[in-house]
Amino acid sequence: MWKMTLKQRRRHGELMGQLEGMRNNAYLWPPEDYAPGDNEEEDEKYQKAQETFQSLVQELHQLEQDAT
């Protein structure tokens, strides 16, 4: 992280803030008794939360890779 440019460090901070905010997102952590396919609307919310989480992690990973 120390080799990152100022712009990369700022973006990294923004992404970490978003990632921290997702910790409380109920749709990121489905309940154990959740069965996909029972409720289409809920399925979309769970899927969107997972996709958002994955994109944040991928962008963070790419930033860290670019800095090395």
PDB file of N, H, CA, C and O in Angstrom:
ATOM      1  N   MET A   1       0.825  -1.188   0.000  1.00  0.00           N
ATOM      2  CA  MET A   1       0.000   0.000   0.000  1.00  0.00           C
ATOM      3  C   MET A   1       0.870   1.254   0.000  1.00  0.00           C
ATOM      4  O   MET A   1       0.444   2.291  -0.508  1.00  0.00           O
ATOM      5  N   TRP A   2       2.047   1.185   0.542  1.00  0.00           N
ATOM      6  H   TRP A   2       2.393   0.343   0.955  1.00  0.00           H
ATOM      7  CA  TRP A   2       2.890   2.362   0.640  1.00  0.00           C
ATOM      8  C   TRP A   2       3.406   2.812  -0.712  1.00  0.00           C
ATOM      9  O   TRP A   2       3.839   3.957  -0.848  1.00  0.00           O
ATOM     10  N   LYS A   3       3.375   1.956  -1.709  1.00  0.00           N
ATOM     11  H   LYS A   3       3.023   1.026  -1.599  1.00  0.00           H
ATOM     12  CA  LYS A   3       3.841   2.335  -3.035  1.00  0.00           C
ATOM     13  C   LYS A   3       2.723   2.898  -3.905  1.00  0.00           C
ATOM     14  O   LYS A   3       2.947   3.224  -5.071  1.00  0.00           O
ATOM     15  N   MET A   4       1.541   3.012  -3.354  1.00  0.00           N
ATOM     16  H   MET A   4       1.359   2.747  -2.407  1.00  0.00           H
ATOM     17  CA  MET A   4       0.406   3.524  -4.111  1.00  0.00           C
ATOM     18  C   MET A   4       0.551   5.027  -4.324  1.00  0.00           C
ATOM     19  O   MET A   4       1.127   5.740  -3.502  1.00  0.00           O
ATOM     20  N   THR A   5       0.020   5.480  -5.434  1.00  0.00           N
ATOM     21  H   THR A   5      -0.448   4.901  -6.102  1.00  0.00           H
ATOM     22  CA  THR A   5      -0.037   6.918  -5.671  1.00  0.00           C
ATOM     23  C   THR A   5      -1.118   7.513  -4.770  1.00  0.00           C
ATOM     24  O   THR A   5      -1.915   6.790  -4.173  1.00  0.00           O
ATOM     25  N   LEU A   6      -1.130   8.816  -4.684  1.00  0.00           N
ATOM     26  H   LEU A   6      -0.483   9.404  -5.169  1.00  0.00           H
ATOM     27  CA  LEU A   6      -2.134   9.484  -3.860  1.00  0.00           C
ATOM     28  C   LEU A   6      -3.548   9.144  -4.336  1.00  0.00           C
ATOM     29  O   LEU A   6      -4.442   8.904  -3.525  1.00  0.00           O
ATOM     30  N   LYS A   7      -3.738   9.124  -5.634  1.00  0.00           N
ATOM     31  H   LYS A   7      -3.011   9.319  -6.293  1.00  0.00           H
ATOM     32  CA  LYS A   7      -5.049   8.803  -6.200  1.00  0.00           C
ATOM     33  C   LYS A   7      -5.446   7.366  -5.839  1.00  0.00           C
ATOM     34  O   LYS A   7      -6.600   7.106  -5.497  1.00  0.00           O
ATOM     35  N   GLN A   8      -4.488   6.440  -5.914  1.00  0.00           N
ATOM     36  H   GLN A   8      -3.551   6.652  -6.192  1.00  0.00           H
ATOM     37  CA  GLN A   8      -4.777   5.051  -5.575  1.00  0.00           C
ATOM     38  C   GLN A   8      -5.099   4.913  -4.088  1.00  0.00           C
ATOM     39  O   GLN A   8      -6.002   4.162  -3.720  1.00  0.00           O
ATOM     40  N   ARG A   9      -4.373   5.627  -3.235  1.00  0.00           N
ATOM     41  H   ARG A   9      -3.639   6.237  -3.534  1.00  0.00           H
ATOM     42  CA  ARG A   9      -4.636   5.551  -1.799  1.00  0.00           C
ATOM     43  C   ARG A   9      -6.012   6.107  -1.467  1.00  0.00           C
ATOM     44  O   ARG A   9      -6.719   5.560  -0.620  1.00  0.00           O
ATOM     45  N   ARG A  10      -6.392   7.188  -2.130  1.00  0.00           N
ATOM     46  H   ARG A  10      -5.819   7.632  -2.818  1.00  0.00           H
ATOM     47  CA  ARG A  10      -7.731   7.744  -1.896  1.00  0.00           C
ATOM     48  C   ARG A  10      -8.806   6.754  -2.320  1.00  0.00           C
ATOM     49  O   ARG A  10      -9.774   6.529  -1.592  1.00  0.00           O
ATOM     50  N   ARG A  11      -8.636   6.166  -3.490  1.00  0.00           N
ATOM     51  H   ARG A  11      -7.850   6.349  -4.081  1.00  0.00           H
ATOM     52  CA  ARG A  11      -9.613   5.191  -3.981  1.00  0.00           C
ATOM     53  C   ARG A  11      -9.668   3.987  -3.045  1.00  0.00           C
ATOM     54  O   ARG A  11     -10.745   3.462  -2.764  1.00  0.00           O
ATOM     55  N   HIS A  12      -8.515   3.554  -2.568  1.00  0.00           N
ATOM     56  H   HIS A  12      -7.640   3.980  -2.796  1.00  0.00           H
ATOM     57  CA  HIS A  12      -8.444   2.432  -1.637  1.00  0.00           C
ATOM     58  C   HIS A  12      -9.235   2.762  -0.373  1.00  0.00           C
ATOM     59  O   HIS A  12      -9.980   1.923   0.132  1.00  0.00           O
ATOM     60  N   GLY A  13      -9.075   3.975   0.132  1.00  0.00           N
ATOM     61  H   GLY A  13      -8.470   4.657  -0.279  1.00  0.00           H
ATOM     62  CA  GLY A  13      -9.830   4.402   1.315  1.00  0.00           C
ATOM     63  C   GLY A  13     -11.330   4.418   1.068  1.00  0.00           C
ATOM     64  O   GLY A  13     -12.114   4.007   1.924  1.00  0.00           O
ATOM     65  N   GLU A  14     -11.725   4.895  -0.110  1.00  0.00           N
ATOM     66  H   GLU A  14     -11.088   5.228  -0.805  1.00  0.00           H
ATOM     67  CA  GLU A  14     -13.154   4.908  -0.461  1.00  0.00           C
ATOM     68  C   GLU A  14     -13.707   3.489  -0.509  1.00  0.00           C
ATOM     69  O   GLU A  14     -14.780   3.210   0.026  1.00  0.00           O
ATOM     70  N   LEU A  15     -12.963   2.599  -1.156  1.00  0.00           N
ATOM     71  H   LEU A  15     -12.092   2.826  -1.590  1.00  0.00           H
ATOM     72  CA  LEU A  15     -13.421   1.216  -1.286  1.00  0.00           C
ATOM     73  C   LEU A  15     -13.493   0.528   0.073  1.00  0.00           C
ATOM     74  O   LEU A  15     -14.423  -0.234   0.336  1.00  0.00           O
ATOM     75  N   MET A  16     -12.520   0.791   0.928  1.00  0.00           N
ATOM     76  H   MET A  16     -11.764   1.409   0.714  1.00  0.00           H
ATOM     77  CA  MET A  16     -12.543   0.185   2.260  1.00  0.00           C
ATOM     78  C   MET A  16     -13.739   0.709   3.060  1.00  0.00           C
ATOM     79  O   MET A  16     -14.345  -0.038   3.828  1.00  0.00           O
ATOM     80  N   GLY A  17     -14.076   1.969   2.887  1.00  0.00           N
ATOM     81  H   GLY A  17     -13.584   2.576   2.263  1.00  0.00           H
ATOM     82  CA  GLY A  17     -15.258   2.532   3.542  1.00  0.00           C
ATOM     83  C   GLY A  17     -16.537   1.860   3.069  1.00  0.00           C
ATOM     84  O   GLY A  17     -17.421   1.548   3.867  1.00  0.00           O
ATOM     85  N   GLN A  18     -16.624   1.641   1.766  1.00  0.00           N
ATOM     86  H   GLN A  18     -15.906   1.894   1.118  1.00  0.00           H
ATOM     87  CA  GLN A  18     -17.802   0.963   1.223  1.00  0.00           C
ATOM     88  C   GLN A  18     -17.872  -0.475   1.722  1.00  0.00           C
ATOM     89  O   GLN A  18     -18.945  -0.974   2.059  1.00  0.00           O
ATOM     90  N   LEU A  19     -16.729  -1.128   1.766  1.00  0.00           N
ATOM     91  H   LEU A  19     -15.857  -0.722   1.493  1.00  0.00           H
ATOM     92  CA  LEU A  19     -16.671  -2.503   2.239  1.00  0.00           C
ATOM     93  C   LEU A  19     -17.074  -2.583   3.710  1.00  0.00           C
ATOM     94  O   LEU A  19     -17.799  -3.492   4.115  1.00  0.00           O
ATOM     95  N   GLU A  20     -16.603  -1.635   4.497  1.00  0.00           N
ATOM     96  H   GLU A  20     -16.014  -0.896   4.168  1.00  0.00           H
ATOM     97  CA  GLU A  20     -16.967  -1.575   5.914  1.00  0.00           C
ATOM     98  C   GLU A  20     -18.471  -1.349   6.068  1.00  0.00           C
ATOM     99  O   GLU A  20     -19.103  -1.936   6.946  1.00  0.00           O
ATOM    100  N   GLY A  21     -19.034  -0.506   5.224  1.00  0.00           N
ATOM    101  H   GLY A  21     -18.520  -0.029   4.511  1.00  0.00           H
ATOM    102  CA  GLY A  21     -20.472  -0.250   5.265  1.00  0.00           C
ATOM    103  C   GLY A  21     -21.302  -1.469   4.898  1.00  0.00           C
ATOM    104  O   GLY A  21     -22.433  -1.622   5.359  1.00  0.00           O
ATOM    105  N   MET A  22     -20.742  -2.326   4.077  1.00  0.00           N
ATOM    106  H   MET A  22     -19.823  -2.201   3.703  1.00  0.00           H
ATOM    107  CA  MET A  22     -21.481  -3.529   3.665  1.00  0.00           C
ATOM    108  C   MET A  22     -21.548  -4.561   4.776  1.00  0.00           C
ATOM    109  O   MET A  22     -22.351  -5.493   4.711  1.00  0.00           O
ATOM    110  N   ARG A  23     -20.720  -4.406   5.785  1.00  0.00           N
ATOM    111  H   ARG A  23     -20.068  -3.649   5.838  1.00  0.00           H
ATOM    112  CA  ARG A  23     -20.708  -5.376   6.881  1.00  0.00           C
ATOM    113  C   ARG A  23     -22.092  -5.513   7.507  1.00  0.00           C
ATOM    114  O   ARG A  23     -22.480  -6.600   7.933  1.00  0.00           O
ATOM    115  N   ASN A  24     -22.827  -4.418   7.562  1.00  0.00           N
ATOM    116  H   ASN A  24     -22.511  -3.535   7.216  1.00  0.00           H
ATOM    117  CA  ASN A  24     -24.158  -4.419   8.187  1.00  0.00           C
ATOM    118  C   ASN A  24     -25.283  -4.696   7.201  1.00  0.00           C
ATOM    119  O   ASN A  24     -26.454  -4.666   7.579  1.00  0.00           O
ATOM    120  N   ASN A  25     -24.952  -4.963   5.956  1.00  0.00           N
ATOM    121  H   ASN A  25     -24.001  -4.988   5.648  1.00  0.00           H
ATOM    122  CA  ASN A  25     -25.962  -5.240   4.938  1.00  0.00           C
ATOM    123  C   ASN A  25     -26.545  -6.634   5.174  1.00  0.00           C
ATOM    124  O   ASN A  25     -25.850  -7.641   5.036  1.00  0.00           O
ATOM    125  N   ALA A  26     -27.814  -6.677   5.527  1.00  0.00           N
ATOM    126  H   ALA A  26     -28.378  -5.859   5.639  1.00  0.00           H
ATOM    127  CA  ALA A  26     -28.466  -7.954   5.827  1.00  0.00           C
ATOM    128  C   ALA A  26     -28.514  -8.873   4.616  1.00  0.00           C
ATOM    129  O   ALA A  26     -28.581 -10.092   4.770  1.00  0.00           O
ATOM    130  N   TYR A  27     -28.480  -8.312   3.429  1.00  0.00           N
ATOM    131  H   TYR A  27     -28.426  -7.322   3.304  1.00  0.00           H
ATOM    132  CA  TYR A  27     -28.571  -9.143   2.230  1.00  0.00           C
ATOM    133  C   TYR A  27     -27.235  -9.745   1.829  1.00  0.00           C
ATOM    134  O   TYR A  27     -27.181 -10.572   0.918  1.00  0.00           O
ATOM    135  N   LEU A  28     -26.170  -9.350   2.484  1.00  0.00           N
ATOM    136  H   LEU A  28     -26.214  -8.679   3.224  1.00  0.00           H
ATOM    137  CA  LEU A  28     -24.874  -9.965   2.214  1.00  0.00           C
ATOM    138  C   LEU A  28     -24.745 -11.283   2.969  1.00  0.00           C
ATOM    139  O   LEU A  28     -24.011 -12.180   2.553  1.00  0.00           O
ATOM    140  N   TRP A  29     -25.455 -11.387   4.066  1.00  0.00           N
ATOM    141  H   TRP A  29     -26.051 -10.659   4.404  1.00  0.00           H
ATOM    142  CA  TRP A  29     -25.391 -12.582   4.908  1.00  0.00           C
ATOM    143  C   TRP A  29     -26.779 -13.232   5.010  1.00  0.00           C
ATOM    144  O   TRP A  29     -27.504 -12.980   5.972  1.00  0.00           O
ATOM    145  N   PRO A  30     -27.153 -14.060   4.035  1.00  0.00           N
ATOM    146  CA  PRO A  30     -28.483 -14.684   4.094  1.00  0.00           C
ATOM    147  C   PRO A  30     -28.605 -15.620   5.306  1.00  0.00           C
ATOM    148  O   PRO A  30     -27.616 -16.217   5.731  1.00  0.00           O
ATOM    149  N   PRO A  31     -29.807 -15.746   5.853  1.00  0.00           N
ATOM    150  CA  PRO A  31     -29.997 -16.658   6.985  1.00  0.00           C
ATOM    151  C   PRO A  31     -29.767 -18.106   6.562  1.00  0.00           C
ATOM    152  O   PRO A  31     -29.861 -18.447   5.383  1.00  0.00           O
ATOM    153  N   GLU A  32     -29.467 -18.937   7.532  1.00  0.00           N
ATOM    154  H   GLU A  32     -29.390 -18.661   8.490  1.00  0.00           H
ATOM    155  CA  GLU A  32     -29.170 -20.343   7.244  1.00  0.00           C
ATOM    156  C   GLU A  32     -30.363 -21.074   6.634  1.00  0.00           C
ATOM    157  O   GLU A  32     -30.180 -21.991   5.833  1.00  0.00           O
ATOM    158  N   ASP A  33     -31.564 -20.686   6.996  1.00  0.00           N
ATOM    159  H   ASP A  33     -31.713 -19.942   7.647  1.00  0.00           H
ATOM    160  CA  ASP A  33     -32.745 -21.373   6.474  1.00  0.00           C
ATOM    161  C   ASP A  33     -33.230 -20.782   5.145  1.00  0.00           C
ATOM    162  O   ASP A  33     -34.295 -21.147   4.648  1.00  0.00           O
ATOM    163  N   TYR A  34     -32.445 -19.873   4.579  1.00  0.00           N
ATOM    164  H   TYR A  34     -31.580 -19.576   4.982  1.00  0.00           H
ATOM    165  CA  TYR A  34     -32.823 -19.248   3.302  1.00  0.00           C
ATOM    166  C   TYR A  34     -32.707 -20.256   2.164  1.00  0.00           C
ATOM    167  O   TYR A  34     -31.698 -20.951   2.037  1.00  0.00           O
ATOM    168  N   ALA A  35     -33.741 -20.328   1.343  1.00  0.00           N
ATOM    169  H   ALA A  35     -34.560 -19.763   1.446  1.00  0.00           H
ATOM    170  CA  ALA A  35     -33.753 -21.233   0.195  1.00  0.00           C
ATOM    171  C   ALA A  35     -33.918 -20.400  -1.076  1.00  0.00           C
ATOM    172  O   ALA A  35     -34.967 -19.789  -1.278  1.00  0.00           O
ATOM    173  N   PRO A  36     -32.902 -20.368  -1.930  1.00  0.00           N
ATOM    174  CA  PRO A  36     -33.028 -19.614  -3.184  1.00  0.00           C
ATOM    175  C   PRO A  36     -34.201 -20.125  -4.015  1.00  0.00           C
ATOM    176  O   PRO A  36     -34.454 -21.328  -4.086  1.00  0.00           O
ATOM    177  N   GLY A  37     -34.898 -19.205  -4.630  1.00  0.00           N
ATOM    178  H   GLY A  37     -34.692 -18.228  -4.572  1.00  0.00           H
ATOM    179  CA  GLY A  37     -36.007 -19.578  -5.496  1.00  0.00           C
ATOM    180  C   GLY A  37     -37.372 -19.434  -4.841  1.00  0.00           C
ATOM    181  O   GLY A  37     -38.390 -19.450  -5.533  1.00  0.00           O
ATOM    182  N   ASP A  38     -37.414 -19.294  -3.535  1.00  0.00           N
ATOM    183  H   ASP A  38     -36.587 -19.280  -2.972  1.00  0.00           H
ATOM    184  CA  ASP A  38     -38.696 -19.150  -2.845  1.00  0.00           C
ATOM    185  C   ASP A  38     -39.309 -17.769  -3.069  1.00  0.00           C
ATOM    186  O   ASP A  38     -40.525 -17.639  -3.207  1.00  0.00           O
ATOM    187  N   ASN A  39     -38.468 -16.749  -3.106  1.00  0.00           N
ATOM    188  H   ASN A  39     -37.480 -16.855  -2.994  1.00  0.00           H
ATOM    189  CA  ASN A  39     -38.933 -15.383  -3.261  1.00  0.00           C
ATOM    190  C   ASN A  39     -38.003 -14.675  -4.242  1.00  0.00           C
ATOM    191  O   ASN A  39     -36.852 -14.383  -3.919  1.00  0.00           O
ATOM    192  N   GLU A  40     -38.506 -14.405  -5.431  1.00  0.00           N
ATOM    193  H   GLU A  40     -39.441 -14.642  -5.694  1.00  0.00           H
ATOM    194  CA  GLU A  40     -37.686 -13.821  -6.491  1.00  0.00           C
ATOM    195  C   GLU A  40     -37.138 -12.447  -6.123  1.00  0.00           C
ATOM    196  O   GLU A  40     -35.997 -12.121  -6.448  1.00  0.00           O
ATOM    197  N   GLU A  41     -37.948 -11.651  -5.451  1.00  0.00           N
ATOM    198  H   GLU A  41     -38.875 -11.917  -5.187  1.00  0.00           H
ATOM    199  CA  GLU A  41     -37.528 -10.303  -5.065  1.00  0.00           C
ATOM    200  C   GLU A  41     -36.356 -10.361  -4.075  1.00  0.00           C
ATOM    201  O   GLU A  41     -35.392  -9.606  -4.193  1.00  0.00           O
ATOM    202  N   GLU A  42     -36.459 -11.261  -3.108  1.00  0.00           N
ATOM    203  H   GLU A  42     -37.243 -11.874  -3.012  1.00  0.00           H
ATOM    204  CA  GLU A  42     -35.372 -11.428  -2.143  1.00  0.00           C
ATOM    205  C   GLU A  42     -34.124 -11.984  -2.825  1.00  0.00           C
ATOM    206  O   GLU A  42     -33.010 -11.570  -2.503  1.00  0.00           O
ATOM    207  N   ASP A  43     -34.295 -12.906  -3.752  1.00  0.00           N
ATOM    208  H   ASP A  43     -35.200 -13.242  -4.014  1.00  0.00           H
ATOM    209  CA  ASP A  43     -33.158 -13.471  -4.489  1.00  0.00           C
ATOM    210  C   ASP A  43     -32.372 -12.379  -5.206  1.00  0.00           C
ATOM    211  O   ASP A  43     -31.141 -12.402  -5.215  1.00  0.00           O
ATOM    212  N   GLU A  44     -33.075 -11.430  -5.802  1.00  0.00           N
ATOM    213  H   GLU A  44     -34.074 -11.411  -5.795  1.00  0.00           H
ATOM    214  CA  GLU A  44     -32.418 -10.333  -6.513  1.00  0.00           C
ATOM    215  C   GLU A  44     -31.604  -9.469  -5.548  1.00  0.00           C
ATOM    216  O   GLU A  44     -30.498  -9.038  -5.874  1.00  0.00           O
ATOM    217  N   LYS A  45     -32.150  -9.222  -4.373  1.00  0.00           N
ATOM    218  H   LYS A  45     -33.049  -9.572  -4.108  1.00  0.00           H
ATOM    219  CA  LYS A  45     -31.449  -8.405  -3.386  1.00  0.00           C
ATOM    220  C   LYS A  45     -30.184  -9.107  -2.894  1.00  0.00           C
ATOM    221  O   LYS A  45     -29.135  -8.478  -2.759  1.00  0.00           O
ATOM    222  N   TYR A  46     -30.286 -10.414  -2.626  1.00  0.00           N
ATOM    223  H   TYR A  46     -31.139 -10.925  -2.736  1.00  0.00           H
ATOM    224  CA  TYR A  46     -29.114 -11.173  -2.195  1.00  0.00           C
ATOM    225  C   TYR A  46     -28.060 -11.214  -3.300  1.00  0.00           C
ATOM    226  O   TYR A  46     -26.867 -11.067  -3.035  1.00  0.00           O
ATOM    227  N   GLN A  47     -28.503 -11.413  -4.526  1.00  0.00           N
ATOM    228  H   GLN A  47     -29.473 -11.533  -4.741  1.00  0.00           H
ATOM    229  CA  GLN A  47     -27.581 -11.486  -5.653  1.00  0.00           C
ATOM    230  C   GLN A  47     -26.890 -10.136  -5.873  1.00  0.00           C
ATOM    231  O   GLN A  47     -25.686 -10.092  -6.121  1.00  0.00           O
ATOM    232  N   LYS A  48     -27.637  -9.050  -5.784  1.00  0.00           N
ATOM    233  H   LYS A  48     -28.616  -9.085  -5.582  1.00  0.00           H
ATOM    234  CA  LYS A  48     -27.056  -7.723  -5.977  1.00  0.00           C
ATOM    235  C   LYS A  48     -26.019  -7.430  -4.896  1.00  0.00           C
ATOM    236  O   LYS A  48     -24.956  -6.883  -5.193  1.00  0.00           O
ATOM    237  N   ALA A  49     -26.314  -7.785  -3.653  1.00  0.00           N
ATOM    238  H   ALA A  49     -27.177  -8.230  -3.413  1.00  0.00           H
ATOM    239  CA  ALA A  49     -25.362  -7.562  -2.560  1.00  0.00           C
ATOM    240  C   ALA A  49     -24.083  -8.364  -2.791  1.00  0.00           C
ATOM    241  O   ALA A  49     -22.981  -7.858  -2.577  1.00  0.00           O
ATOM    242  N   GLN A  50     -24.232  -9.605  -3.225  1.00  0.00           N
ATOM    243  H   GLN A  50     -25.128 -10.015  -3.399  1.00  0.00           H
ATOM    244  CA  GLN A  50     -23.059 -10.434  -3.495  1.00  0.00           C
ATOM    245  C   GLN A  50     -22.226  -9.871  -4.641  1.00  0.00           C
ATOM    246  O   GLN A  50     -20.998  -9.857  -4.566  1.00  0.00           O
ATOM    247  N   GLU A  51     -22.885  -9.408  -5.698  1.00  0.00           N
ATOM    248  H   GLU A  51     -23.883  -9.419  -5.758  1.00  0.00           H
ATOM    249  CA  GLU A  51     -22.174  -8.842  -6.837  1.00  0.00           C
ATOM    250  C   GLU A  51     -21.433  -7.572  -6.446  1.00  0.00           C
ATOM    251  O   GLU A  51     -20.300  -7.353  -6.874  1.00  0.00           O
ATOM    252  N   THR A  52     -22.071  -6.736  -5.633  1.00  0.00           N
ATOM    253  H   THR A  52     -22.991  -6.914  -5.285  1.00  0.00           H
ATOM    254  CA  THR A  52     -21.426  -5.505  -5.169  1.00  0.00           C
ATOM    255  C   THR A  52     -20.198  -5.831  -4.335  1.00  0.00           C
ATOM    256  O   THR A  52     -19.145  -5.217  -4.506  1.00  0.00           O
ATOM    257  N   PHE A  53     -20.331  -6.793  -3.436  1.00  0.00           N
ATOM    258  H   PHE A  53     -21.187  -7.292  -3.297  1.00  0.00           H
ATOM    259  CA  PHE A  53     -19.217  -7.202  -2.601  1.00  0.00           C
ATOM    260  C   PHE A  53     -18.062  -7.728  -3.452  1.00  0.00           C
ATOM    261  O   PHE A  53     -16.907  -7.365  -3.230  1.00  0.00           O
ATOM    262  N   GLN A  54     -18.373  -8.575  -4.417  1.00  0.00           N
ATOM    263  H   GLN A  54     -19.312  -8.870  -4.597  1.00  0.00           H
ATOM    264  CA  GLN A  54     -17.344  -9.132  -5.284  1.00  0.00           C
ATOM    265  C   GLN A  54     -16.642  -8.056  -6.094  1.00  0.00           C
ATOM    266  O   GLN A  54     -15.424  -8.110  -6.258  1.00  0.00           O
ATOM    267  N   SER A  55     -17.378  -7.086  -6.600  1.00  0.00           N
ATOM    268  H   SER A  55     -18.368  -7.042  -6.466  1.00  0.00           H
ATOM    269  CA  SER A  55     -16.757  -6.034  -7.397  1.00  0.00           C
ATOM    270  C   SER A  55     -15.847  -5.162  -6.529  1.00  0.00           C
ATOM    271  O   SER A  55     -14.784  -4.741  -6.985  1.00  0.00           O
ATOM    272  N   LEU A  56     -16.250  -4.885  -5.281  1.00  0.00           N
ATOM    273  H   LEU A  56     -17.114  -5.227  -4.911  1.00  0.00           H
ATOM    274  CA  LEU A  56     -15.398  -4.122  -4.373  1.00  0.00           C
ATOM    275  C   LEU A  56     -14.092  -4.860  -4.091  1.00  0.00           C
ATOM    276  O   LEU A  56     -13.011  -4.272  -4.131  1.00  0.00           O
ATOM    277  N   VAL A  57     -14.207  -6.144  -3.808  1.00  0.00           N
ATOM    278  H   VAL A  57     -15.084  -6.622  -3.776  1.00  0.00           H
ATOM    279  CA  VAL A  57     -13.016  -6.937  -3.503  1.00  0.00           C
ATOM    280  C   VAL A  57     -12.109  -7.026  -4.727  1.00  0.00           C
ATOM    281  O   VAL A  57     -10.889  -6.928  -4.595  1.00  0.00           O
ATOM    282  N   GLN A  58     -12.677  -7.208  -5.900  1.00  0.00           N
ATOM    283  H   GLN A  58     -13.668  -7.287  -6.007  1.00  0.00           H
ATOM    284  CA  GLN A  58     -11.873  -7.277  -7.115  1.00  0.00           C
ATOM    285  C   GLN A  58     -11.149  -5.965  -7.385  1.00  0.00           C
ATOM    286  O   GLN A  58      -9.980  -5.975  -7.770  1.00  0.00           O
ATOM    287  N   GLU A  59     -11.821  -4.841  -7.191  1.00  0.00           N
ATOM    288  H   GLU A  59     -12.771  -4.833  -6.878  1.00  0.00           H
ATOM    289  CA  GLU A  59     -11.182  -3.553  -7.424  1.00  0.00           C
ATOM    290  C   GLU A  59     -10.080  -3.300  -6.395  1.00  0.00           C
ATOM    291  O   GLU A  59      -9.021  -2.776  -6.743  1.00  0.00           O
ATOM    292  N   LEU A  60     -10.316  -3.664  -5.137  1.00  0.00           N
ATOM    293  H   LEU A  60     -11.176  -4.089  -4.854  1.00  0.00           H
ATOM    294  CA  LEU A  60      -9.282  -3.537  -4.117  1.00  0.00           C
ATOM    295  C   LEU A  60      -8.067  -4.384  -4.470  1.00  0.00           C
ATOM    296  O   LEU A  60      -6.926  -3.937  -4.358  1.00  0.00           O
ATOM    297  N   HIS A  61      -8.327  -5.592  -4.889  1.00  0.00           N
ATOM    298  H   HIS A  61      -9.254  -5.956  -4.980  1.00  0.00           H
ATOM    299  CA  HIS A  61      -7.236  -6.496  -5.270  1.00  0.00           C
ATOM    300  C   HIS A  61      -6.435  -5.912  -6.432  1.00  0.00           C
ATOM    301  O   HIS A  61      -5.204  -5.957  -6.430  1.00  0.00           O
ATOM    302  N   GLN A  62      -7.128  -5.372  -7.411  1.00  0.00           N
ATOM    303  H   GLN A  62      -8.127  -5.335  -7.413  1.00  0.00           H
ATOM    304  CA  GLN A  62      -6.453  -4.796  -8.580  1.00  0.00           C
ATOM    305  C   GLN A  62      -5.606  -3.582  -8.183  1.00  0.00           C
ATOM    306  O   GLN A  62      -4.490  -3.411  -8.674  1.00  0.00           O
ATOM    307  N   LEU A  63      -6.142  -2.748  -7.298  1.00  0.00           N
ATOM    308  H   LEU A  63      -7.048  -2.888  -6.899  1.00  0.00           H
ATOM    309  CA  LEU A  63      -5.372  -1.598  -6.815  1.00  0.00           C
ATOM    310  C   LEU A  63      -4.090  -2.056  -6.132  1.00  0.00           C
ATOM    311  O   LEU A  63      -3.020  -1.491  -6.360  1.00  0.00           O
ATOM    312  N   GLU A  64      -4.200  -3.067  -5.306  1.00  0.00           N
ATOM    313  H   GLU A  64      -5.069  -3.526  -5.120  1.00  0.00           H
ATOM    314  CA  GLU A  64      -3.024  -3.572  -4.591  1.00  0.00           C
ATOM    315  C   GLU A  64      -2.030  -4.214  -5.543  1.00  0.00           C
ATOM    316  O   GLU A  64      -0.820  -4.083  -5.359  1.00  0.00           O
ATOM    317  N   GLN A  65      -2.529  -4.904  -6.558  1.00  0.00           N
ATOM    318  H   GLN A  65      -3.512  -5.010  -6.707  1.00  0.00           H
ATOM    319  CA  GLN A  65      -1.643  -5.513  -7.560  1.00  0.00           C
ATOM    320  C   GLN A  65      -0.916  -4.446  -8.362  1.00  0.00           C
ATOM    321  O   GLN A  65       0.272  -4.590  -8.652  1.00  0.00           O
ATOM    322  N   ASP A  66      -1.613  -3.384  -8.720  1.00  0.00           N
ATOM    323  H   ASP A  66      -2.578  -3.267  -8.484  1.00  0.00           H
ATOM    324  CA  ASP A  66      -1.010  -2.308  -9.507  1.00  0.00           C
ATOM    325  C   ASP A  66       0.054  -1.563  -8.723  1.00  0.00           C
ATOM    326  O   ASP A  66       0.983  -1.006  -9.307  1.00  0.00           O
ATOM    327  N   ALA A  67      -0.076  -1.547  -7.395  1.00  0.00           N
ATOM    328  H   ALA A  67      -0.831  -1.999  -6.921  1.00  0.00           H
ATOM    329  CA  ALA A  67       0.865  -0.810  -6.559  1.00  0.00           C
ATOM    330  C   ALA A  67       2.186  -1.554  -6.356  1.00  0.00           C
ATOM    331  O   ALA A  67       3.184  -0.951  -5.959  1.00  0.00           O
ATOM    332  N   THR A  68       2.195  -2.838  -6.621  1.00  0.00           N
ATOM    333  H   THR A  68       1.385  -3.328  -6.943  1.00  0.00           H
ATOM    334  CA  THR A  68       3.437  -3.596  -6.418  1.00  0.00           C
ATOM    335  C   THR A  68       4.279  -3.642  -7.671  1.00  0.00           C
ATOM    336  O   THR A  68       5.354  -4.240  -7.670  1.00  0.00           O
TER     337      THR A  68
END
